[in-house]
Amino acid sequence: MKIKKKYCGHVIIVGKANVGKSTLLNNIIGKKISIVSRKKNTTQSNITGIKTEDNYQSIYIDTPGVVFDKNNNQMKHHKNNFYQTTQIATLIIFIIDRIDWTIHDEIILNEIKKTKIPILIIINKIDKISNKIILLPFINFLKKKIDFIEILPISAKKISNLILLKNIIKSYLPENCHIYPECYITTNSDFFTVSEIIREQLILFLGDELPSIIKVEIESFKKKEKIALYIKAIIWVKNVRQKSIVIGHNGEKIKKISMISRNNIEKKFYIKTHLVLWVKDKN
């Protein structure tokens, strides 16, 4: 009997903050594994998503939005995670926001060019471009930058061109054994997943009142047989003022955040959940 060849590789997703990297990852995987919001720097750590289709396994790494120094427009290398991930990459997906090419995009491109790894550029949010005719000259402009393997206009939210994107990625996967079982869709731990569910609600409820770099620490995570989940989490803020913002008047905000987070955890883990949130300041 002929053994089927298997293909597997790492695909790194890079770009500025809020260009739609996490939305794209969630739609490729078909499940929400990375939280999304309109707030910059929502993604704080590399998120790994795994998509196995027949003999192809693509391992996607969603990197946080590239951080720049406000004073000199230089990349803050210690805060940008994609440097380490490119060492194992088969392909780099570079996402840009519509036809808004900035100096930061130029800097990111110049950096990833140095890796000599094939680059696929995605022009995202094309659903927000009313006059699609302007796309063609912009694509020609990009073609002069580097020999991209493909320049693909998409709408990550509306999943346009997703099948084409997957097929392009598959064509670049090297012949390799699969690293993860077919049922795996992420390497996120339960602790990390819960902390992200809580942090997503903090971002949604607090909006611009607090920075998105707010930290959530899972202090305890206990499962009582298959009956219930008991979780204690600490929300770390910088000072007393931020603490009062998170708690809200008479504790109204923290109660709502806790209630919705608990409901979302129950939906994720299919188990009754008891959630206790504490807000602490670092001072």
C-alpha positions as a Markdown table, in Angstrom:
| # | Residue | x | y | z |
|---|---|---|---|---|
| 1 | Met | 0.0 | 0.0 | 0.0 |
| 2 | Lys | 1.3 | 3.4 | -1.0 |
| 3 | Ile | 2.0 | 5.7 | 2.0 |
| 4 | Lys | 0.7 | 9.2 | 1.6 |
| 5 | Lys | 3.3 | 11.9 | 1.9 |
| 6 | Lys | 2.8 | 14.4 | 4.7 |
| 7 | Tyr | 3.5 | 18.1 | 4.7 |
| 8 | Cys | 4.0 | 20.4 | 7.7 |
| 9 | Gly | 5.5 | 23.8 | 8.3 |
| 10 | His | 5.3 | 27.0 | 10.4 |
| 11 | Val | 3.6 | 30.1 | 9.1 |
| 12 | Ile | 4.4 | 33.3 | 10.9 |
| 13 | Ile | 1.8 | 36.2 | 10.8 |
| 14 | Val | 3.3 | 39.6 | 11.2 |
| 15 | Gly | 2.2 | 43.2 | 10.9 |
| 16 | Lys | 1.4 | 46.4 | 12.8 |
| 17 | Ala | -1.2 | 46.5 | 15.6 |
| 18 | Asn | -4.8 | 46.2 | 14.5 |
| 19 | Val | -4.4 | 45.1 | 10.9 |
| 20 | Gly | -6.4 | 41.9 | 11.5 |
| 21 | Lys | -3.8 | 39.2 | 12.3 |
| 22 | Ser | -5.8 | 37.5 | 15.1 |
| 23 | Thr | -9.1 | 37.7 | 13.1 |
| 24 | Leu | -7.4 | 36.0 | 10.2 |
| 25 | Leu | -5.9 | 33.3 | 12.4 |
| 26 | Asn | -9.3 | 32.6 | 14.0 |
| 27 | Asn | -11.0 | 32.2 | 10.6 |
| 28 | Ile | -8.3 | 30.0 | 9.2 |
| 29 | Ile | -8.5 | 27.6 | 12.2 |
| 30 | Gly | -12.3 | 27.9 | 12.3 |
| 31 | Lys | -12.3 | 28.5 | 16.0 |
| 32 | Lys | -11.7 | 31.5 | 18.2 |
| 33 | Ile | -8.2 | 30.9 | 19.7 |
| 34 | Ser | -7.0 | 34.5 | 19.8 |
| 35 | Ile | -8.9 | 37.4 | 21.3 |
| 36 | Val | -9.7 | 40.4 | 19.1 |
| 37 | Ser | -10.6 | 44.0 | 19.7 |
| 38 | Arg | -10.2 | 47.4 | 18.2 |
| 39 | Lys | -7.7 | 48.3 | 20.8 |
| 40 | Lys | -4.0 | 48.3 | 19.8 |
| 41 | Asn | -1.8 | 45.6 | 21.2 |
| 42 | Thr | -4.6 | 43.3 | 22.2 |
| 43 | Thr | -2.4 | 40.3 | 21.4 |
| 44 | Gln | 0.4 | 40.3 | 23.9 |
| 45 | Ser | 2.0 | 36.9 | 23.3 |
| 46 | Asn | 2.5 | 34.6 | 20.4 |
| 47 | Ile | -0.6 | 32.6 | 19.7 |
| 48 | Thr | -0.2 | 29.2 | 18.0 |
| 49 | Gly | -3.0 | 27.8 | 15.8 |
| 50 | Ile | -2.9 | 24.4 | 14.1 |
| 51 | Lys | -4.8 | 23.5 | 11.0 |
| 52 | Thr | -4.6 | 19.9 | 9.8 |
| 53 | Glu | -6.4 | 19.0 | 6.5 |
| 54 | Asp | -5.7 | 15.5 | 5.2 |
| 55 | Asn | -1.9 | 15.2 | 4.8 |
| 56 | Tyr | -1.2 | 18.9 | 5.3 |
| 57 | Gln | -0.5 | 20.5 | 8.7 |
| 58 | Ser | 0.0 | 24.3 | 8.9 |
| 59 | Ile | 1.2 | 25.7 | 12.2 |
| 60 | Tyr | 0.3 | 29.4 | 12.4 |
| 61 | Ile | 2.0 | 31.8 | 14.9 |
| 62 | Asp | 0.1 | 35.0 | 15.4 |
| 63 | Thr | 2.6 | 37.6 | 16.7 |
| 64 | Pro | 1.7 | 40.7 | 18.6 |
| 65 | Gly | 1.6 | 44.0 | 16.7 |
| 66 | Val | 5.0 | 45.3 | 16.0 |
| 67 | Val | 6.0 | 47.9 | 18.5 |
| 68 | Phe | 7.9 | 51.1 | 17.5 |
| 69 | Asp | 9.7 | 53.8 | 19.4 |
| 70 | Lys | 7.6 | 57.0 | 19.3 |
| 71 | Asn | 10.7 | 59.2 | 19.2 |
| 72 | Asn | 12.6 | 57.7 | 16.3 |
| 73 | Asn | 10.3 | 55.3 | 14.5 |
| 74 | Gln | 12.7 | 52.4 | 15.2 |
| 75 | Met | 11.4 | 48.9 | 16.1 |
| 76 | Lys | 11.7 | 48.0 | 19.7 |
| 77 | His | 13.5 | 44.7 | 19.1 |
| 78 | His | 13.1 | 43.4 | 22.7 |
| 79 | Lys | 9.3 | 43.8 | 22.4 |
| 80 | Asn | 8.8 | 42.1 | 19.0 |
| 81 | Asn | 8.4 | 38.4 | 19.1 |
| 82 | Phe | 8.6 | 37.5 | 15.5 |
| 83 | Tyr | 12.4 | 37.5 | 15.5 |
| 84 | Gln | 12.6 | 34.2 | 17.3 |
| 85 | Thr | 9.7 | 32.7 | 15.4 |
| 86 | Thr | 11.2 | 33.4 | 12.0 |
| 87 | Gln | 13.9 | 30.9 | 12.8 |
| 88 | Ile | 11.5 | 28.0 | 12.3 |
| 89 | Ala | 9.3 | 29.6 | 9.7 |
| 90 | Thr | 8.5 | 28.1 | 6.3 |
| 91 | Leu | 6.4 | 31.1 | 5.2 |
| 92 | Ile | 5.8 | 34.7 | 6.5 |
| 93 | Ile | 2.3 | 36.3 | 6.1 |
| 94 | Phe | 2.7 | 40.1 | 6.2 |
| 95 | Ile | -0.6 | 41.8 | 6.7 |
| 96 | Ile | -1.3 | 45.4 | 5.9 |
| 97 | Asp | -4.4 | 47.6 | 6.5 |
| 98 | Arg | -6.1 | 48.3 | 3.2 |
| 99 | Ile | -3.9 | 50.6 | 1.0 |
| 100 | Asp | -2.5 | 52.5 | 4.0 |
| 101 | Trp | 1.2 | 51.9 | 3.4 |
| 102 | Thr | 3.2 | 53.6 | 6.2 |
| 103 | Ile | 6.9 | 54.1 | 7.2 |
| 104 | His | 6.2 | 51.4 | 9.8 |
| 105 | Asp | 5.2 | 48.9 | 7.1 |
| 106 | Glu | 8.3 | 49.8 | 5.2 |
| 107 | Ile | 10.5 | 49.1 | 8.3 |
| 108 | Ile | 8.8 | 45.8 | 9.0 |
| 109 | Leu | 9.2 | 44.7 | 5.4 |
| 110 | Asn | 12.9 | 45.6 | 5.4 |
| 111 | Glu | 13.3 | 43.5 | 8.5 |
| 112 | Ile | 11.5 | 40.3 | 7.3 |
| 113 | Lys | 13.3 | 40.5 | 3.9 |
| 114 | Lys | 16.5 | 39.8 | 5.8 |
| 115 | Thr | 15.2 | 36.4 | 6.8 |
| 116 | Lys | 15.2 | 35.2 | 3.1 |
| 117 | Ile | 11.9 | 33.3 | 3.9 |
| 118 | Pro | 9.1 | 33.5 | 1.3 |
| 119 | Ile | 6.7 | 36.3 | 2.0 |
| 120 | Leu | 3.0 | 36.4 | 1.2 |
| 121 | Ile | 1.5 | 39.9 | 1.6 |
| 122 | Ile | -2.1 | 40.3 | 2.5 |
| 123 | Ile | -4.0 | 43.5 | 1.9 |
| 124 | Asn | -6.7 | 43.2 | 4.6 |
| 125 | Lys | -10.1 | 44.9 | 5.1 |
| 126 | Ile | -10.8 | 45.4 | 1.4 |
| 127 | Asp | -14.5 | 45.3 | 2.3 |
| 128 | Lys | -13.9 | 48.9 | 3.6 |
| 129 | Ile | -12.5 | 50.0 | 0.3 |
| 130 | Ser | -15.5 | 51.4 | -1.7 |
| 131 | Asn | -13.6 | 51.9 | -4.9 |
| 132 | Lys | -11.8 | 48.6 | -5.7 |
| 133 | Ile | -10.2 | 50.1 | -8.8 |
| 134 | Ile | -7.5 | 51.7 | -6.6 |
| 135 | Leu | -6.3 | 48.3 | -5.5 |
| 136 | Leu | -4.6 | 47.6 | -8.8 |
| 137 | Pro | -2.1 | 50.5 | -8.7 |
| 138 | Phe | -1.4 | 49.7 | -5.1 |
| 139 | Ile | -0.6 | 46.1 | -5.9 |
| 140 | Asn | 1.7 | 47.3 | -8.6 |
| 141 | Phe | 3.4 | 49.6 | -6.1 |
| 142 | Leu | 3.9 | 46.6 | -3.8 |
| 143 | Lys | 5.3 | 44.5 | -6.5 |
| 144 | Lys | 8.2 | 46.9 | -6.9 |
| 145 | Lys | 9.2 | 46.4 | -3.3 |
| 146 | Ile | 10.1 | 42.7 | -3.4 |
| 147 | Asp | 9.3 | 39.6 | -5.2 |
| 148 | Phe | 6.4 | 38.4 | -3.0 |
| 149 | Ile | 5.1 | 34.9 | -3.6 |
| 150 | Glu | 1.7 | 36.4 | -3.8 |
| 151 | Ile | -0.2 | 39.7 | -3.1 |
| 152 | Leu | -3.6 | 38.8 | -1.9 |
| 153 | Pro | -6.5 | 41.3 | -1.1 |
| 154 | Ile | -8.9 | 39.8 | 1.4 |
| 155 | Ser | -11.4 | 40.6 | 4.1 |
| 156 | Ala | -10.4 | 38.5 | 7.1 |
| 157 | Lys | -13.8 | 39.2 | 8.8 |
| 158 | Lys | -15.8 | 38.1 | 5.8 |
| 159 | Ile | -13.5 | 35.2 | 4.9 |
| 160 | Ser | -13.1 | 36.3 | 1.3 |
| 161 | Asn | -10.3 | 34.5 | -0.6 |
| 162 | Leu | -9.7 | 32.2 | 2.4 |
| 163 | Ile | -9.7 | 29.0 | 0.3 |
| 164 | Leu | -7.2 | 30.6 | -2.1 |
| 165 | Leu | -5.0 | 31.6 | 0.8 |
| 166 | Lys | -5.0 | 28.1 | 2.3 |
| 167 | Asn | -4.1 | 26.6 | -1.1 |
| 168 | Ile | -1.2 | 29.0 | -1.5 |
| 169 | Ile | 0.1 | 28.1 | 2.0 |
| 170 | Lys | -0.3 | 24.4 | 1.4 |
| 171 | Ser | 1.9 | 24.7 | -1.8 |
| 172 | Tyr | 4.8 | 26.0 | 0.3 |
| 173 | Leu | 4.6 | 23.4 | 3.1 |
| 174 | Pro | 7.7 | 21.1 | 3.0 |
| 175 | Glu | 7.4 | 17.3 | 3.2 |
| 176 | Asn | 7.5 | 16.6 | 6.9 |
| 177 | Cys | 5.8 | 14.5 | 9.5 |
| 178 | His | 3.0 | 16.2 | 11.4 |
| 179 | Ile | 4.1 | 17.7 | 14.7 |
| 180 | Tyr | 0.6 | 17.6 | 16.4 |
| 181 | Pro | -2.3 | 15.2 | 16.5 |
| 182 | Glu | -5.1 | 16.0 | 14.0 |
| 183 | Cys | -7.4 | 17.0 | 16.8 |
| 184 | Tyr | -5.1 | 19.8 | 18.0 |
| 185 | Ile | -6.1 | 23.4 | 17.1 |
| 186 | Thr | -3.8 | 25.3 | 19.5 |
| 187 | Thr | -1.0 | 24.9 | 22.0 |
| 188 | Asn | -2.6 | 27.4 | 24.4 |
| 189 | Ser | -2.8 | 26.0 | 27.9 |
| 190 | Asp | -6.0 | 26.1 | 29.9 |
| 191 | Phe | -4.4 | 28.7 | 32.2 |
| 192 | Phe | -3.6 | 30.9 | 29.2 |
| 193 | Thr | -7.0 | 30.5 | 27.6 |
| 194 | Val | -8.8 | 31.5 | 30.8 |
| 195 | Ser | -6.6 | 34.5 | 31.3 |
| 196 | Glu | -7.3 | 35.7 | 27.8 |
| 197 | Ile | -11.0 | 35.2 | 28.2 |
| 198 | Ile | -10.9 | 37.5 | 31.2 |
| 199 | Arg | -8.6 | 40.0 | 29.6 |
| 200 | Glu | -10.9 | 40.2 | 26.5 |
| 201 | Gln | -13.8 | 41.3 | 28.8 |
| 202 | Leu | -11.6 | 43.8 | 30.5 |
| 203 | Ile | -10.7 | 45.4 | 27.1 |
| 204 | Leu | -14.4 | 45.3 | 26.0 |
| 205 | Phe | -15.8 | 46.9 | 29.2 |
| 206 | Leu | -13.0 | 49.4 | 29.9 |
| 207 | Gly | -12.3 | 50.6 | 26.4 |
| 208 | Asp | -9.8 | 53.5 | 26.5 |
| 209 | Glu | -10.0 | 53.8 | 30.2 |
| 210 | Leu | -7.1 | 51.4 | 30.7 |
| 211 | Pro | -4.2 | 50.3 | 28.6 |
| 212 | Ser | -4.5 | 46.9 | 26.8 |
| 213 | Ile | -1.3 | 45.8 | 28.5 |
| 214 | Ile | -3.3 | 45.0 | 31.7 |
| 215 | Lys | -2.2 | 41.6 | 33.1 |
| 216 | Val | -4.3 | 38.7 | 34.2 |
| 217 | Glu | -2.7 | 36.1 | 36.4 |
| 218 | Ile | -4.4 | 32.7 | 37.2 |
| 219 | Glu | -3.7 | 32.0 | 40.8 |
| 220 | Ser | -5.5 | 28.7 | 41.0 |
| 221 | Phe | -7.3 | 26.4 | 38.5 |
| 222 | Lys | -9.0 | 23.4 | 40.1 |
| 223 | Lys | -11.4 | 20.9 | 38.5 |
| 224 | Lys | -13.6 | 18.9 | 40.8 |
| 225 | Glu | -14.0 | 15.7 | 38.9 |
| 226 | Lys | -16.2 | 16.5 | 35.9 |
| 227 | Ile | -18.7 | 18.6 | 38.0 |
| 228 | Ala | -17.2 | 22.1 | 38.3 |
| 229 | Leu | -14.2 | 24.3 | 37.7 |
| 230 | Tyr | -12.9 | 26.6 | 40.4 |
| 231 | Ile | -10.8 | 29.5 | 39.3 |
| 232 | Lys | -9.1 | 32.4 | 41.1 |
| 233 | Ala | -7.6 | 35.1 | 39.0 |
| 234 | Ile | -5.7 | 38.4 | 39.8 |
| 235 | Ile | -6.1 | 41.4 | 37.6 |
| 236 | Trp | -2.9 | 43.4 | 37.9 |
| 237 | Val | -3.1 | 47.2 | 37.4 |
| 238 | Lys | -0.5 | 50.0 | 37.9 |
| 239 | Asn | -2.0 | 52.0 | 40.6 |
| 240 | Val | -5.0 | 52.7 | 42.9 |
| 241 | Arg | -6.7 | 54.9 | 40.3 |
| 242 | Gln | -6.7 | 52.1 | 37.7 |
| 243 | Lys | -7.9 | 49.7 | 40.4 |
| 244 | Ser | -11.0 | 51.8 | 41.1 |
| 245 | Ile | -11.7 | 52.0 | 37.3 |
| 246 | Val | -11.7 | 48.2 | 37.0 |
| 247 | Ile | -13.9 | 47.7 | 40.0 |
| 248 | Gly | -16.3 | 50.5 | 39.1 |
| 249 | His | -19.0 | 52.2 | 41.2 |
| 250 | Asn | -20.1 | 49.8 | 43.9 |
| 251 | Gly | -18.2 | 47.0 | 42.1 |
| 252 | Glu | -20.6 | 47.1 | 39.1 |
| 253 | Lys | -17.9 | 46.7 | 36.4 |
| 254 | Ile | -16.0 | 43.9 | 38.0 |
| 255 | Lys | -19.2 | 42.0 | 38.6 |
| 256 | Lys | -20.2 | 42.3 | 34.9 |
| 257 | Ile | -16.7 | 41.3 | 33.8 |
| 258 | Ser | -16.7 | 38.3 | 36.1 |
| 259 | Met | -20.2 | 37.2 | 35.1 |
| 260 | Ile | -19.5 | 37.3 | 31.3 |
| 261 | Ser | -16.0 | 35.8 | 31.7 |
| 262 | Arg | -17.5 | 32.9 | 33.7 |
| 263 | Asn | -20.2 | 32.3 | 31.0 |
| 264 | Asn | -17.5 | 32.3 | 28.3 |
| 265 | Ile | -15.3 | 29.9 | 30.3 |
| 266 | Glu | -18.3 | 27.5 | 30.7 |
| 267 | Lys | -18.9 | 27.6 | 26.9 |
| 268 | Lys | -15.2 | 26.9 | 26.2 |
| 269 | Phe | -14.8 | 24.1 | 28.7 |
| 270 | Tyr | -18.3 | 22.7 | 28.8 |
| 271 | Ile | -18.3 | 22.7 | 32.6 |
| 272 | Lys | -19.9 | 24.7 | 35.4 |
| 273 | Thr | -17.5 | 27.4 | 36.6 |
| 274 | His | -16.9 | 29.3 | 39.8 |
| 275 | Leu | -14.8 | 32.4 | 39.1 |
| 276 | Val | -13.3 | 34.7 | 41.7 |
| 277 | Leu | -11.5 | 37.9 | 40.5 |
| 278 | Trp | -9.2 | 40.1 | 42.6 |
| 279 | Val | -7.9 | 43.5 | 41.4 |
| 280 | Lys | -4.5 | 44.4 | 42.7 |
| 281 | Asp | -2.2 | 47.3 | 42.1 |
| 282 | Lys | 1.6 | 46.9 | 41.8 |
| 283 | Asn | 2.4 | 49.8 | 44.1 |
